[in-house]
Amino acid sequence: MKIVADANIPFVKECFSSIGEVQTISGREMASDVIGDAEVLLVRSITRVDKALLVGSNVRFVGTATIGFDHVDVGYLKRNNIGFASAPGSNANSAAEYIIAALLEIAQRREIVLEGKSIGVIGVGNVGSRVAAKCEALGMQVFRNDPPLQRQTNDTKYLPIEKSYGCDFVTLHTPLTFEGVDKTFHLAGERFFRSLKRGCVFLNTARGAVVDSQALKKAIQVCRLGAVVLDVWENESGIDAELLRMVDIGTPHIAGYSLDGKIAGMIMLYNSVCEYFGLKPEYDVADFLPEPNVTELQVEQEGDSEQNMILNIVRRIYDIRCDDAALRGILREPEGARGKFFDALRKNYPVRREFQNTKVIVEDLNSGLAKKLKGIGFLLA
């Protein structure tokens, strides 16, 4: 069996070679003449999988190592009896930790105490639910908005989006959809930004086109927002350089790029392919995860606020400032080279591990600090 895979899926060749011949190529170089004789196609979000790519090919199964699949024409796959799998939840914890890192960073820059502040979490699926739980662990008041979940569960914890407008922070975690009652394309447009509380901190790690970039720039220009954090952009990889200059933290679509999440997604696809073709899987996540660089940290509790102690611990594991600085390097590139620069940042992304791999030594395991560290994902000792 021949397998064509995005080269940006870690260990994909080592893992999938147990069931077939693996060819890895850049996601943007996926073309019908390259995948024609493959039975399995494994992609990430930058590859559009549709009739134009697949017609006339031997592809019998498509997998995307991402939680979202708006880049895949699932209807076409169904009509042509092509198997499909995504990796829901695989990088959800990574993306949620990104939000925590961003909140702590912005709070330090703006001298904001997060405890007691309100945050609207729009979209409460795999990522949003984890964001909500971690924010509550930090003592924030969480307003959850998810119309599909509200209809499915009739749970009163899911509030109308208007309830988020008065929050101190608003973070987006919706899929990208273009039609229907829950359409999210340009969900955050002019009316949305006009409705937000003045000084609100806005974050987007969902999809770039959930936000109307022009409306966001206008909101920044009129000082409507207190700060902006963007990990996703309209028209990636040709992102809006002017908007990048305006935001407080900008990163190259890497919120979910922890090594833990990438390998979890790869193994989810591996298991799905094995099941589809009636094969026995030989590998699991543990076969590919290395030891973390930082296994243990000691908390120094003298002379600093609880929030700053948490920020300093988080920075030891994931310093979001490094990703922001790396993306701003794109501004030094000629306009025609910026797309390749953006893709290279993602392809060559450094190893990032999740909080759960690090044990934090705390004097009092019943202290508020200990409970917050545990709540955002650290082990305690």
Secondary structure, 3 states (H helix, E strand, C coil): CEEEEECCCCCHHHHHCCCCEEEEECHHHCCHHHHCCCCEEEECCCCCECHHHHCCCCCCEEEECCCCCCCECHHHHHHCCCEEECCCCCCHHHHHHHHHHHHHHHHHHHCCCCCCCEEEEECCCHHHHHHHHHHHHCCCEEEEECHHHHHHHCCCCECCHHHHCCCCEEEECCCCCCCCCCCCCCCECHHHHHHCCCCEEEEECCCHHHECHHHHHHHHHCCCEEEEEECCCCCCCCCCHHHHHHCCEECCCCCCCCHHHHHHHHHHHHHHHHHHCCCCCCCCHHHCCCCCCCCEEECCCCCCCHHHHHHHHHHHHCCHHHHHHHHHHHHHCCHHHHHHHHHHHHHCCCCCCCHHHCEEECCCCCCHHHHHHHHCCCEEC
